[in-house]
Amino acid sequence: MKVIFTCGGTGGHINPAIAVANIMRERHPDCEILFIGAKGHMEEQLVPKAGYELKCLNISGLSREKSFEGIRENLKTLSLTRKAVKVCKKIIREFAPDVIVGTGGYACFPALMAGSKMGIPTCVHESNAMPGLTTRILADRVDRVLVAFEESAKHYKHPERIEVVGMPVRKEFIFNNKAEAKKELGLDNDPRPLVVSAFGSLGADVMNEAVAGLFKLEQDAGFPFRHIHATGKIGWEWMPEKVASYGVNLKKAEAVDMREYIYNMPTVMAAADVFISRAGASSCNEIGASGTPAILIPSPNVTDNHQEKNARVLSDQGGATLILEKDCTAQKLYEQINAILGDSAKMESMSTALRKLVILDSADRICDILEQMAAKRQK
C-alpha cells in the first residue's frame, strides 16, 4: 500500500497527518509513505524528524488584502499553484499512490487537485469547526471530506461525502494519569492546584502581558496555585523584564515556572487542573483528549475567525470558558481560574464534557477510510 500525506504550514496541519501515518505504519510495516508540503515551513523539520520522506513545493497562500499589493500577491500565488499542481502530477506518477490524504491548509491543495484529476482516491481532513478556504474549494473535487466536529457537517454541500472522524492527537494526550504526571513533574507533594498557560511557539504579546499581570495577582494572594507558563520564542525576549516590573521575582517565586516552551506538553497538560490557551484546532483537541478544564482566548488574527468558532464548540458544551481577547485582562483571568478551581463539581463536569466531544480513535478511523479507498482502487 502506498499513501501520500499532504500538509504544511502549522503543527495543527502537520501533527495530525503524522499521527495517522504512524498508525498506518503500525498496521502495514511495508507501507510506503510520502509527505508533500511547502518550502520554508514547519514540515521541513517535523516530517523528517518523524521518519518520513518529504517533498516540498514552492507555494504560498492567498492574501486577504483588498489592495493592489494583495492582488499582485494573489496573481503570484495562482501562478505558483499551477506550477505546483504540475510538479505534483509528476510526483504522483513516480510514486503511484493508492490514496492521497490532505490535512488542510494551502499546502495540501496542489497534491489533492492533481490526484483528483488523475483519478487517484483523495480525501481532505478539516480540523476546524468551520471549513477553511482550501477545504471549501476541494470539497467538490475530493472523494471524501473528513471533519473533526459533528457540528461541521452542515457546512458542506455533499453530505454523502462527509464523515465525522475527530482530530488525530498523539496517544500521550489520551493515555494520561494526573497523579503520575504530577509525580513526574516533582509536584506530587504540593497540594496546590496547577495552572498551565501557553499561546503557541512564538507566543502572543497581548496574552503574555496579561499573564505578567496575573503573576502579580497570584503573588498578592500568596500564590494559591502553581503556574507553569510558556512565553514562546518572542515573549521570552521581553517578558522576564516585564514580570520583574510588577515586583515579581521569578527566582524567589517558586510557585511560578516561566519558560520559553513546554517540550513535555502531554505530561504537563495531564498534571494541569486548568489549562489556558488559544483555540487552534490542534490545541482544542489535545485539551479534549486530556479532559483538562480550559480557559480559551481565541486569536482574533486568524482567517475566518476559526479560533473563536472552535472555542465556542467547547464552551457551548460546557468544557471550556471562552474569553475574547478584547475582554481578557489579568483580573478577568484570575477570577475565571478561581471560579473553576473553587468548584470541584464544575471541574468534573468540564472534564466529562471535553472527553465526550473528542473521538479518541480518530487516527484509526482515518486509517480505516484510507484502507477502504485504497482497496477499491486496487480491485
Solvent accessible surface area in square Angstrom, and as a share of the most:
residue,aa,sasa,rsa
1,M,57,0.26
2,K,59,0.25
3,V,0,0.00
4,I,0,0.00
5,F,1,0.00
6,T,0,0.00
7,C,1,0.01
8,G,3,0.03
9,G,20,0.19
10,T,72,0.42
11,G,13,0.12
12,G,18,0.17
13,H,36,0.16
14,I,0,0.00
15,N,57,0.29
16,P,2,0.01
17,A,0,0.00
18,I,19,0.10
19,A,12,0.10
20,V,3,0.02
21,A,0,0.00
22,N,55,0.28
23,I,15,0.08
24,M,0,0.00
25,R,96,0.35
26,E,112,0.50
27,R,84,0.31
28,H,58,0.26
29,P,115,0.72
30,D,118,0.61
31,C,15,0.09
32,E,85,0.38
33,I,21,0.10
34,L,2,0.01
35,F,0,0.00
36,I,1,0.00
37,G,0,0.00
38,A,0,0.00
39,K,113,0.48
40,G,64,0.62
41,H,63,0.28
42,M,81,0.36
43,E,0,0.00
44,E,69,0.31
45,Q,117,0.52
46,L,47,0.24
47,V,0,0.00
48,P,69,0.43
49,K,176,0.75
50,A,29,0.23
51,G,53,0.51
52,Y,14,0.05
53,E,100,0.45
54,L,36,0.18
55,K,78,0.33
56,C,35,0.21
57,L,4,0.02
58,N,92,0.47
59,I,14,0.07
60,S,31,0.20
61,G,24,0.23
62,L,76,0.38
63,S,29,0.19
64,R,128,0.47
65,E,117,0.53
66,K,202,0.86
67,S,48,0.31
68,F,153,0.64
69,E,93,0.42
70,G,3,0.03
71,I,103,0.52
72,R,130,0.48
73,E,63,0.28
74,N,35,0.18
75,L,113,0.56
76,K,115,0.49
77,T,5,0.03
78,L,85,0.42
79,S,36,0.23
80,L,25,0.12
81,T,23,0.13
82,R,154,0.56
83,K,128,0.54
84,A,5,0.04
85,V,15,0.09
86,K,144,0.61
87,V,73,0.42
88,C,0,0.00
89,K,56,0.24
90,K,112,0.48
91,I,15,0.07
92,I,3,0.01
93,R,153,0.56
94,E,118,0.53
95,F,31,0.13
96,A,54,0.42
97,P,1,0.01
98,D,22,0.11
99,V,0,0.00
100,I,0,0.00
101,V,3,0.02
102,G,0,0.00
103,T,7,0.04
104,G,3,0.02
105,G,20,0.19
106,Y,69,0.26
107,A,1,0.01
108,C,0,0.00
109,F,37,0.16
110,P,0,0.00
111,A,0,0.00
112,L,0,0.00
113,M,20,0.09
114,A,0,0.00
115,G,0,0.00
116,S,26,0.17
117,K,112,0.47
118,M,62,0.28
119,G,54,0.52
120,I,11,0.06
121,P,20,0.12
122,T,1,0.00
123,C,0,0.00
124,V,0,0.00
125,H,2,0.01
126,E,7,0.03
127,S,6,0.04
128,N,23,0.12
129,A,8,0.06
130,M,56,0.25
131,P,4,0.03
132,G,13,0.13
133,L,51,0.25
134,T,18,0.11
135,T,1,0.01
136,R,108,0.39
137,I,81,0.41
138,L,0,0.00
139,A,13,0.10
140,D,62,0.32
141,R,104,0.38
142,V,1,0.01
143,D,73,0.38
144,R,55,0.20
145,V,1,0.00
146,L,0,0.00
147,V,0,0.00
148,A,4,0.03
149,F,9,0.04
150,E,124,0.56
151,E,67,0.30
152,S,0,0.00
153,A,31,0.24
154,K,157,0.66
155,H,73,0.32
156,Y,22,0.08
157,K,157,0.67
158,H,57,0.25
159,P,98,0.62
160,E,128,0.57
161,R,61,0.22
162,I,28,0.14
163,E,66,0.29
164,V,34,0.20
165,V,1,0.00
166,G,1,0.01
167,M,1,0.01
168,P,6,0.04
169,V,21,0.12
170,R,112,0.41
171,K,102,0.43
172,E,89,0.40
173,F,2,0.01
174,I,27,0.14
175,F,156,0.65
176,N,44,0.22
177,N,72,0.37
178,K,89,0.38
179,A,74,0.58
180,E,119,0.54
181,A,6,0.05
182,K,31,0.13
183,K,142,0.60
184,E,127,0.57
185,L,41,0.21
186,G,58,0.56
187,L,19,0.10
188,D,74,0.38
189,N,142,0.73
190,D,28,0.15
191,P,133,0.84
192,R,59,0.22
193,P,40,0.25
194,L,1,0.01
195,V,0,0.00
196,V,0,0.00
197,S,0,0.00
198,A,13,0.10
199,F,11,0.04
200,G,48,0.46
201,S,63,0.41
202,L,102,0.51
203,G,21,0.20
204,A,16,0.12
205,D,78,0.41
206,V,77,0.44
207,M,0,0.00
208,N,0,0.00
209,E,74,0.33
210,A,11,0.08
211,V,0,0.00
212,A,0,0.00
213,G,9,0.08
214,L,0,0.00
215,F,0,0.00
216,K,66,0.28
217,L,45,0.22
218,E,0,0.00
219,Q,57,0.25
220,D,95,0.49
221,A,55,0.42
222,G,55,0.53
223,F,34,0.14
224,P,54,0.34
225,F,2,0.01
226,R,43,0.16
227,H,1,0.00
228,I,10,0.05
229,H,0,0.00
230,A,5,0.04
231,T,0,0.00
232,G,1,0.01
233,K,121,0.51
234,I,83,0.42
235,G,0,0.00
236,W,103,0.36
237,E,137,0.62
238,W,67,0.23
239,M,0,0.00
240,P,49,0.31
241,E,137,0.61
242,K,64,0.27
243,V,0,0.00
244,A,63,0.49
245,S,85,0.55
246,Y,77,0.29
247,G,53,0.51
248,V,3,0.02
249,N,71,0.36
250,L,52,0.26
251,K,195,0.83
252,K,164,0.69
253,A,6,0.05
254,E,108,0.48
255,A,2,0.02
256,V,10,0.06
257,D,52,0.27
258,M,22,0.10
259,R,64,0.23
260,E,67,0.30
261,Y,98,0.37
262,I,4,0.02
263,Y,183,0.70
264,N,56,0.29
265,M,37,0.16
266,P,13,0.08
267,T,26,0.15
268,V,0,0.00
269,M,2,0.01
270,A,8,0.06
271,A,0,0.00
272,A,1,0.01
273,D,17,0.09
274,V,0,0.00
275,F,5,0.02
276,I,0,0.00
277,S,4,0.03
278,R,30,0.11
279,A,0,0.00
280,G,21,0.20
281,A,9,0.07
282,S,21,0.13
283,S,38,0.24
284,C,2,0.01
285,N,5,0.02
286,E,32,0.14
287,I,0,0.00
288,G,1,0.01
289,A,1,0.01
290,S,7,0.05
291,G,5,0.05
292,T,5,0.03
293,P,10,0.06
294,A,0,0.00
295,I,0,0.00
296,L,0,0.00
297,I,0,0.00
298,P,5,0.03
299,S,13,0.09
300,P,76,0.47
301,N,127,0.65
302,V,51,0.29
303,T,59,0.34
304,D,53,0.27
305,N,59,0.30
306,H,19,0.08
307,Q,26,0.11
308,E,32,0.14
309,K,66,0.28
310,N,0,0.00
311,A,0,0.00
312,R,99,0.36
313,V,15,0.09
314,L,4,0.02
315,S,27,0.18
316,D,108,0.56
317,Q,97,0.43
318,G,40,0.38
319,G,0,0.00
320,A,10,0.07
321,T,27,0.16
322,L,37,0.19
323,I,6,0.03
324,L,51,0.25
325,E,29,0.13
326,K,167,0.71
327,D,69,0.36
328,C,14,0.08
329,T,74,0.43
330,A,20,0.16
331,Q,88,0.39
332,K,75,0.32
333,L,0,0.00
334,Y,36,0.14
335,E,88,0.39
336,Q,45,0.20
337,I,0,0.00
338,N,55,0.28
339,A,51,0.40
340,I,0,0.00
341,L,34,0.17
342,G,70,0.68
343,D,60,0.31
344,S,91,0.59
345,A,74,0.57
346,K,76,0.32
347,M,38,0.17
348,E,115,0.52
349,S,64,0.41
350,M,4,0.02
351,S,17,0.11
352,T,59,0.35
353,A,16,0.12
354,L,0,0.00
355,R,102,0.37
356,K,164,0.70
357,L,38,0.19
358,V,16,0.09
359,I,35,0.18
360,L,82,0.41
361,D,65,0.34
362,S,1,0.01
363,A,14,0.11
364,D,54,0.28
365,R,100,0.37
366,I,3,0.02
367,C,0,0.00
368,D,56,0.29
369,I,8,0.04
370,L,0,0.00
371,E,46,0.21
372,Q,94,0.42
373,M,13,0.06
374,A,1,0.01
375,A,44,0.34
376,K,151,0.64
377,R,107,0.39
378,Q,111,0.49
379,K,201,0.85
